[in-house]
Structures are given as structure tokens and as C-alpha cells.
Amino acid sequence: MEFLDIYKKSEIYDIERIVEMFNNNEITDGAEFKIKGALHRIKDMGGFSFVNVRSSKLVFQCVWEEGYSKCDLSDFSVEECVYIDGVIVTEERSRLGFDVRIKDMVRISGRAAAPLPVEVGNDKKIDRLNLHTMLDNRVLTIRNPKVRAMLRITDGVMFAFRDFLRKEGFTEFVAPKFVEAGAEGGADMFKVDYFGKKAYLNQSPQMYKQFMVGSVVKAYTVSPVFRAEKYSTNRHINEFQGLDLEMGFIESFYDLMSLEARMFKHIFNILNEEYAPELEMFLGEGAKLPNIEQFPVIRFDEAKKMYAEAHSGGIGKQALKEPDLSPDEEKWLGEYAKKYYDSPVIFVTHYPSVKRPFYTMDDPENPKYTLSYDMLLNGMEASTGGQRIHDYETQVEKMQKRGMDISDFEDYLTMHKYGMPPHGGLGLGLERIVQNILGIPNIKLATAFPRDRDRLRP
Amino acid sequence: MEFLDIYKKSEIYDIERIVEMFNNNEITDGAEFKIKGALHRIKDMGGFSFVNVRSSKLVFQCVWEEGYSKCDLSDFSVEECVYIDGVIVTEERSRLGFDVRIKDMVRISGRAAAPLPVEVGNDKKIDRLNLHTMLDNRVLTIRNPKVRAMLRITDGVMFAFRDFLRKEGFTEFVAPKFVEAGAEGGADMFKVDYFGKKAYLNQSPQMYKQFMVGSVVKAYTVSPVFRAEKYSTNRHINEFQGLDLEMGFIESFYDLMSLEARMFKHIFNILNEEYAPELEMFLGEGAKLPNIEQFPVIRFDEAKKMYAEAHSGGIGKQALKEPDLSPDEEKWLGEYAKKYYDSPVIFVTHYPSVKRPFYTMDDPENPKYTLSYDMLLNGMEASTGGQRIHDYETQVEKMQKRGMDISDFEDYLTMHKYGMPPHGGLGLGLERIVQNILGIPNIKLATAFPRDRDRLRP
């Protein structure tokens, strides 16, 4: 019988490991390593060439020299993967503080076809690709460092969301995606052929996260959400990643807003501390996400009034009639919060009952409004949250008023029937947050493999 | 403008916070608190009653006393949520070291209907429920502490999986669920009506995690996997949570096994350290998951031979003919590893090529076998992994030999065409791991809301 040597170290180095040693002064000029990576860009300087090599998180500069480097550089193409026998040469002008002088190099991938349909190694050209070319060639464009930085930020937001909630005592759970019927009537739901029967793909883990409050009290889930919406805007995709939480024993829906405010502070901190190079690719050199200190809160009707007063004439009047905030109004509120409170965030509370789902708790002081809110980040809706109805009679009554058939909601109402604490929750769309934080114009560019009405590949 | 006070502390206590203070000697006998929880079980002792109260992670004992407690206990039913004005009374026989003497109690939920369709507070009765009753009443049975312990372990496995990989330099990504066509022919895939066109729910993130190797080199994803398999065994569900990873620049597929071995050590450690009370509910008081020290590795053909030798006659001969391991053979191998190497784990390597997918790398020394493996945990398949083909010509040739139409795989082959490092990966099913670790007989009881051919609710 053979046994695994589970702690065996490789003799082939990641550049990340070398950078760490270099920064800790553990290696000196002239140190030699076998290094792995993908050929990112090759620039012939006549007599020598700059060979940019891509690792999992970096691009580092190697130098091929005629007469010194043993390999024939014309044998290699970009995107091929290699082992490099390299020498560390201190170089102040290099981002990492050193270059790698190539003694020899061997290919460990197959040969790469050339030319590439898109120039992975040319940031400017990749940035300027039209949407369809960018997405049709996604297998390759995700290799570009700036696109990859977006993917790394996505990783960071998911990590920070979970890390924060875990420390707050939350339990992660799995919500099923197949459901019998649409909780909200089946509009905008995808239909599935389920062993000859009809099933739907769930639009939201709402019902399940509320169930979990009865068990673990504080629950969250991160999982795909499917919406058969026909919109095709720069803020819509048909499959997105939902970050959803629900929390029992709240004392008011302000508890949810406070939790979310602290969560965003945590997300921004993690990104600033652990994803600085990736952020800089979008925000500019040295740029950081703000340390948010003030979280202004405004009632929906107040916000409406303020907007109308600032927009005399038709626009203002028209806005007052709508029971929701338009993107323009959100943008204006965002600018207001920025200008007067230096905050990228503003909470808008007490949305009209007609615009909120049947499970939203109405404000006892004025049941035309609800104990719910939206959080605007940089003038765009980033999340929606609120307190839910926990009392059985109250929930049944609200459903009946809306003409819903309560017999369709037997499982849902079981929860209320057998005791539920005051509770509430909130939901975010991962791609919208990434889009918002990085200032990406189209949400389809804020995810690896977007799905819209016309796109099912790659 | 109002501003959120984001660090405001509540005056209503979680029992978890009180336990911490009690253990740190920060509170003394007689300390008073307002405590929140759900009424779990009430036991009338004549003149006084034991009132067990459930919090997010614990059940704690309160005592109601006639003439002392102000509230009328007959006004309350189990599963109602309450605030308790309570006094801490040191009590050595109590699990927590103290009881809570009830001065007064108010209900903060609605009234709970009685009797309950299933007795949430009675562990023995809940444990003995038949499968359908258990699952039909899932909204309530997840409130039972032992069922909840399983949900907490699920949280722990997901956390430990991600925590390990993050520290190993992996990046989490999101794989889309909607796909144009089945990568492996569309068998066992669910069909979706996608805006009038046909789409499928992806069976596996395989293709996408390989794409991600070209970008971040080490990638993982945790997300639902849909399989339209008609089996109805105690090891099958039609929607499960896949824990999938893929890794570039491997030197051999032994790198994957080592990674996985260290990952399982990490998962077991985290569960032992942070989920001990939950583990004990399944494994017995004081029980821990083993500290695995040896990871035996055996070739598939060797394992077959050993089994056949140990089972003279028909069974052994029949086993030799099958190009796969049966559950019986897996069980026998598990017992073998346990007996001779005191290990709950055994890796079986070099599965026959005919039984592995088209992207699996054949063993150059004998292409009838592959550079792939299964990990058996406690005599059951826990994961499948292996090295993938990274060379374009080799991949095309293998697909053509299998009669596959390579024009259906344009996106997939783009990856190989433009340079891929040697790479491989592995996949686990979350529910199977939880089932295996906790010794749960049916996988449908190892998840919150299972889906099978006949079950789409709750």
C-alpha cells in the first residue's frame, strides 16, 4: 500500500511565493528559481525581449536575452504555459521590485493557436471591445487582468458578506431552486419539465429564509436566482447571484439597516485591505473605497417631496404621483447624500405598501406605508429589506385583501401558524454590487458568464 | 435628516451572550436579564414548571414558579416566542451551569396553534418520524435541535471548504446554470422553457471551472447541481449542492489528492473545534471526528483483485468483470483501510477510461486507465477527481473516438486551442458529505429541503 505525502512542497514556484520572500528579504539578487506561468505578452526590443508572464493574481516581467537565454523565443506564442528557469534581478522601475532574467524556458501546455481572436494581453484593446465580442470570447477575455480583477472582486464581496454574517452568528443554508408553484403567482418564472410534471425555478429564497428563522434564527444563503424578465437593460440579467439573509427577534427594521451598514463597512474594508491591486485597476492608482461614517436615513415620502421641490414644474409633479423611486430620483438622492453628508449611502424607508410584496409588514402608524427600505449606494438601489409579518391572522388578512388564495400558501403559513418571532431580512444582487462598486457600465460585464434573453453561452 | 446608530446594543439578550459572560465569570448568581427565545418544551412539575427555551444555537432551561413568576404559564404554548425577565441561578446539574428563574414573561410572536402536527420539542419522537411525515412538515421539523444540528454541520462543511481553499490561494466564482445544450449529450438534464427557446439546467460546472483555470488558475464554486436521474435511492436527490474546484499547473493528479486530504483534515478540525455540540447529537457524547493521519492509495485494478481474492467464488469473479466499484466493494475497501491503516479514508486511483468522462486524461503508461480517482470516506464514495486533458489535439482525438461531434464543443475547445496548463479538479456533493459524516441513513434527511422525483415542497 502506498500513502500520500500530503505536505510535499513543489520545486516549481508561484511568483506570489517569490514576491513574498523578496519583500521579506529572504532572497537576494541572483537567486534562481523554476517559475510557472502563462505567456501574457511578448515585446521584441531588438537583442532582448520583455516577456510578461501571468500567474494566478499577477503579471510579472521577465527578460529574454539573445546569447544568454537558452530557449528560442520564436518557438513560443502568447497564452502558452511555461516553466521558466529564472534569475531574480533587482529592478526599481519594476512594479514588484525585480525582474526575472530568463535562463531557459519550456512549454508545458499544448501549442497555442495564433493569432488570438481577442488580444488577451492588451488591456486597452480588451477594454474597448464591444459587448458581444467581449462575451462571445469570454473563455479568453476572462484571462485579461482587468476582467480578472472584476472576478477577484466578486470573490471578495462573497467572502466579506459571509465572513461578516458568520461573525454575527448567522448560519448559511441551502434553498431549493425547484418549486411547485410561483409564490407570487408564477409571473417572471422559468418553467421546467420535471419528470413530466410542471415545476418552476424559484425567483427568490424568501420563503425558505423565513422558514430558517424558526430554526437557526439568523440565516443566509448565496445562490443563483432566476427571473424570466424580458427587460434588456444595462442593469438586468436573467440569472443572478442572490445574497440573502433573514433574522429573527428584531426589535425594529432599523436593526436590519444597522446590520447592513456594518456589513458594507466590512465589505469595503476587506476589499481595501485584500484586493487593493484589483480595485486600483478600476478606480485608479492608490484609490480606495470610502470608509463610510454616516448613514443618512430618509422616509420615502420625504425623499419624494425633496426631489419635487428641487425639480419645479412637470418633472417634480410627475414624480410625486409615482409610488416608487425612478432611477433619476435615486441618482439625485445619491448626489444629495454625497454632497451634504459625504456618504455614498442613503437609506430610503417606508416604501408604499402597494409597491411591496404581500409579506411586508405595514407601518402601524400609517398602513399605506411599510416597515421596509432600500439602500442606495452611489445613487443606485443596492439592496431591499424590511420587516415581515409574523402574525398568522395579519398575514392571512393581507393576502386576502390582495385577492390571493391562501390555500396556495399552506407551507408558507404553517410558519406563522406555529409561532414566529418578529423578523426581517434583506437581499442583494452580487453582480449589481460589483457593477456599482467598480463603476462598470453594463451588468453583463460584472460577472463571468452572463445570461440574458439572447445569451446562453459560453 | 436622521442617521443610523449602527453600533447600538440591544438590552434584550441572547442566551449565547449570557453563557459567554457566565463562563468568563463576568456575572454572578442573581444577575437579571431580559432574554429572548422560543418556547421549546414545557413540563409541569406541580407548583413549578421546567420551561425549555430555544435560542439560535442552544436550548436552555428556565424555571417557572407559582407565587414567584408573575406570568400565567397557561397563557403560553410551545413554539411561541417570548421575552423573559429572568434571574441567573447557578445550577451544577444544568448543561450550561445555570438555570434561568422566570420573574415574568411576555409573548412577542402571534399565538401558536396547538397541538403541533409534529412534536418539535420531543427529540425521540422526531427521530422516529417516517420520512414523509418528517419532510412534509419540514417547516416545523427543522426547528428540532437535532435536525438543526445537521443544518449547522452543513454550514460548517461549506465554511471549512471555502476557508481552506481561500487560504490555498483559490478564487470563488459563479458558474451559470442555464446552458444551451448538454455537454454530455443532454441525458439526465432538466429542460427549461427559455423565452420560447429550449435551454437546459447545467449538470455540472465542469466546463466553467476549467475556463476559470485560464484566468485565476485556482478556482472553486459552491452551487446547486441539477440531475434528472430517475433513481430513488437513499443516496440520490435531484438537486444537490456541488462543491467543485479546479487547479492549474498541477504536476500530477497526486497534487489533487494531497489537496483534498488536507482539505478533509481541515473540515474535520473545524467541525471538531466549532461544532462539537452539534456533532455530539449524532456521534454521541464527547465523540469527535478522527484526526486522519494516513491516507492510503490503491490502484483500481489492485482494489478489484484484492476484493476478488477475499470473495472466492461467484461474487469475486463477477466483480472483476465490472469496470467500476460497486457499493459493496467500496464498503469492503473502507473496512480494509479502517482495519489495517486506521484510516476512514482510502483513495482509489486509475479508474478505467470507459467509465470516466471524455475530458479525463488517460494514463500514458496504459491508456485503458485514467489519471483519475475516487476518495472513499467510511466506505462510501465522497468525491471524484482527476487530471483533465489540456492539449487540443489530444482532446479532439478522444472526443472523436467517442463519436462526439466536436462542433458542439466550440467554446469548450477554445480553451484548449489557446493554451491551457496541466490541470485537474474534483467535486463533492455537500449532502453526501453531511450524510456520511453524521451517519444519516437517507440523504433526504441530510439537507433542509430535499427534492426528488415526487417532492417539490415545502
Chai-1 contact restraints between the chains, C-beta under 6 A:
chainA,res_idxA,chainB,res_idxB,connection_type,confidence,min_distance_angstrom,max_distance_angstrom,comment,restraint_id
A,M1,B,P296,contact,1.0,0.0,6.0,A-B,restraint_1
A,E2,B,V297,contact,1.0,0.0,6.0,A-B,restraint_2
A,F3,B,Q294,contact,1.0,0.0,6.0,A-B,restraint_3
A,F3,B,P296,contact,1.0,0.0,6.0,A-B,restraint_4
A,L4,B,M257,contact,1.0,0.0,6.0,A-B,restraint_5
A,L4,B,S258,contact,1.0,0.0,6.0,A-B,restraint_6
A,L4,B,A261,contact,1.0,0.0,6.0,A-B,restraint_7
A,L4,B,F295,contact,1.0,0.0,6.0,A-B,restraint_8
A,L4,B,V297,contact,1.0,0.0,6.0,A-B,restraint_9
A,I6,B,S258,contact,1.0,0.0,6.0,A-B,restraint_10
A,I6,B,A261,contact,1.0,0.0,6.0,A-B,restraint_11
A,I6,B,R262,contact,1.0,0.0,6.0,A-B,restraint_12
A,K36,B,F249,contact,1.0,0.0,6.0,A-B,restraint_13
A,S56,B,V216,contact,1.0,0.0,6.0,A-B,restraint_14
A,S56,B,V217,contact,1.0,0.0,6.0,A-B,restraint_15
A,S56,B,K218,contact,1.0,0.0,6.0,A-B,restraint_16
A,E79,B,Y418,contact,1.0,0.0,6.0,A-B,restraint_17
A,E79,B,G419,contact,1.0,0.0,6.0,A-B,restraint_18
A,E80,B,G419,contact,1.0,0.0,6.0,A-B,restraint_19
A,C81,B,G419,contact,1.0,0.0,6.0,A-B,restraint_20
A,C81,B,P421,contact,1.0,0.0,6.0,A-B,restraint_21
A,S109,B,H390,contact,1.0,0.0,6.0,A-B,restraint_22
A,S109,B,G419,contact,1.0,0.0,6.0,A-B,restraint_23
A,S109,B,M420,contact,1.0,0.0,6.0,A-B,restraint_24
A,S109,B,P421,contact,1.0,0.0,6.0,A-B,restraint_25
A,G110,B,D391,contact,1.0,0.0,6.0,A-B,restraint_26
A,G110,B,Y392,contact,1.0,0.0,6.0,A-B,restraint_27
A,A112,B,Y418,contact,1.0,0.0,6.0,A-B,restraint_28
A,A112,B,G419,contact,1.0,0.0,6.0,A-B,restraint_29
A,A113,B,K417,contact,1.0,0.0,6.0,A-B,restraint_30
A,V139,B,F211,contact,1.0,0.0,6.0,A-B,restraint_31
A,V139,B,D411,contact,1.0,0.0,6.0,A-B,restraint_32
A,V139,B,T414,contact,1.0,0.0,6.0,A-B,restraint_33
A,V139,B,M415,contact,1.0,0.0,6.0,A-B,restraint_34
A,I142,B,S215,contact,1.0,0.0,6.0,A-B,restraint_35
A,R143,B,G214,contact,1.0,0.0,6.0,A-B,restraint_36
A,R143,B,S215,contact,1.0,0.0,6.0,A-B,restraint_37
A,R148,B,S215,contact,1.0,0.0,6.0,A-B,restraint_38
A,D155,B,T171,contact,1.0,0.0,6.0,A-B,restraint_39
A,D155,B,E172,contact,1.0,0.0,6.0,A-B,restraint_40
A,M158,B,E172,contact,1.0,0.0,6.0,A-B,restraint_41
A,T171,B,D155,contact,1.0,0.0,6.0,A-B,restraint_42
A,E172,B,D155,contact,1.0,0.0,6.0,A-B,restraint_43
A,E172,B,M158,contact,1.0,0.0,6.0,A-B,restraint_44
A,F173,B,A448,contact,1.0,0.0,6.0,A-B,restraint_45
A,V174,B,Q241,contact,1.0,0.0,6.0,A-B,restraint_46
A,P176,B,E239,contact,1.0,0.0,6.0,A-B,restraint_47
A,P176,B,F449,contact,1.0,0.0,6.0,A-B,restraint_48
A,P176,B,R451,contact,1.0,0.0,6.0,A-B,restraint_49
A,K177,B,P224,contact,1.0,0.0,6.0,A-B,restraint_50
A,F178,B,E239,contact,1.0,0.0,6.0,A-B,restraint_51
A,F178,B,R451,contact,1.0,0.0,6.0,A-B,restraint_52
A,F178,B,L456,contact,1.0,0.0,6.0,A-B,restraint_53
A,E180,B,L456,contact,1.0,0.0,6.0,A-B,restraint_54
A,E180,B,R457,contact,1.0,0.0,6.0,A-B,restraint_55
A,F190,B,V192,contact,1.0,0.0,6.0,A-B,restraint_56
A,K191,B,D193,contact,1.0,0.0,6.0,A-B,restraint_57
A,V192,B,F190,contact,1.0,0.0,6.0,A-B,restraint_58
A,V192,B,V192,contact,1.0,0.0,6.0,A-B,restraint_59
A,D193,B,K191,contact,1.0,0.0,6.0,A-B,restraint_60
A,F195,B,R453,contact,1.0,0.0,6.0,A-B,restraint_61
A,A199,B,L456,contact,1.0,0.0,6.0,A-B,restraint_62
A,F211,B,V139,contact,1.0,0.0,6.0,A-B,restraint_63
A,G214,B,R143,contact,1.0,0.0,6.0,A-B,restraint_64
A,S215,B,I142,contact,1.0,0.0,6.0,A-B,restraint_65
A,S215,B,R143,contact,1.0,0.0,6.0,A-B,restraint_66
A,S215,B,R148,contact,1.0,0.0,6.0,A-B,restraint_67
A,V216,B,S56,contact,1.0,0.0,6.0,A-B,restraint_68
A,V217,B,S56,contact,1.0,0.0,6.0,A-B,restraint_69
A,K218,B,S56,contact,1.0,0.0,6.0,A-B,restraint_70
A,P224,B,K177,contact,1.0,0.0,6.0,A-B,restraint_71
A,E239,B,P176,contact,1.0,0.0,6.0,A-B,restraint_72
A,E239,B,F178,contact,1.0,0.0,6.0,A-B,restraint_73
A,Q241,B,V174,contact,1.0,0.0,6.0,A-B,restraint_74
A,F249,B,K36,contact,1.0,0.0,6.0,A-B,restraint_75
A,M257,B,L4,contact,1.0,0.0,6.0,A-B,restraint_76
A,S258,B,L4,contact,1.0,0.0,6.0,A-B,restraint_77
A,S258,B,I6,contact,1.0,0.0,6.0,A-B,restraint_78
A,A261,B,L4,contact,1.0,0.0,6.0,A-B,restraint_79
A,A261,B,I6,contact,1.0,0.0,6.0,A-B,restraint_80
A,R262,B,I6,contact,1.0,0.0,6.0,A-B,restraint_81
A,Q294,B,F3,contact,1.0,0.0,6.0,A-B,restraint_82
A,F295,B,L4,contact,1.0,0.0,6.0,A-B,restraint_83
A,P296,B,M1,contact,1.0,0.0,6.0,A-B,restraint_84
A,P296,B,F3,contact,1.0,0.0,6.0,A-B,restraint_85
A,V297,B,E2,contact,1.0,0.0,6.0,A-B,restraint_86
A,V297,B,L4,contact,1.0,0.0,6.0,A-B,restraint_87
A,H390,B,S109,contact,1.0,0.0,6.0,A-B,restraint_88
A,D391,B,G110,contact,1.0,0.0,6.0,A-B,restraint_89
A,Y392,B,G110,contact,1.0,0.0,6.0,A-B,restraint_90
A,D411,B,V139,contact,1.0,0.0,6.0,A-B,restraint_91
A,D411,B,R457,contact,1.0,0.0,6.0,A-B,restraint_92
A,D411,B,P458,contact,1.0,0.0,6.0,A-B,restraint_93
A,T414,B,V139,contact,1.0,0.0,6.0,A-B,restraint_94
A,M415,B,V139,contact,1.0,0.0,6.0,A-B,restraint_95
A,K417,B,A113,contact,1.0,0.0,6.0,A-B,restraint_96
A,Y418,B,E79,contact,1.0,0.0,6.0,A-B,restraint_97
A,Y418,B,A112,contact,1.0,0.0,6.0,A-B,restraint_98
A,G419,B,E79,contact,1.0,0.0,6.0,A-B,restraint_99
A,G419,B,E80,contact,1.0,0.0,6.0,A-B,restraint_100
A,G419,B,C81,contact,1.0,0.0,6.0,A-B,restraint_101
A,G419,B,S109,contact,1.0,0.0,6.0,A-B,restraint_102
A,G419,B,A112,contact,1.0,0.0,6.0,A-B,restraint_103
A,M420,B,S109,contact,1.0,0.0,6.0,A-B,restraint_104
A,P421,B,C81,contact,1.0,0.0,6.0,A-B,restraint_105
A,P421,B,S109,contact,1.0,0.0,6.0,A-B,restraint_106
A,A448,B,F173,contact,1.0,0.0,6.0,A-B,restraint_107
A,F449,B,P176,contact,1.0,0.0,6.0,A-B,restraint_108
A,R451,B,P176,contact,1.0,0.0,6.0,A-B,restraint_109
A,R451,B,F178,contact,1.0,0.0,6.0,A-B,restraint_110
A,R453,B,F195,contact,1.0,0.0,6.0,A-B,restraint_111
A,L456,B,F178,contact,1.0,0.0,6.0,A-B,restraint_112
A,L456,B,E180,contact,1.0,0.0,6.0,A-B,restraint_113
A,L456,B,A199,contact,1.0,0.0,6.0,A-B,restraint_114
A,R457,B,E180,contact,1.0,0.0,6.0,A-B,restraint_115
A,R457,B,D411,contact,1.0,0.0,6.0,A-B,restraint_116
A,P458,B,D411,contact,1.0,0.0,6.0,A-B,restraint_117
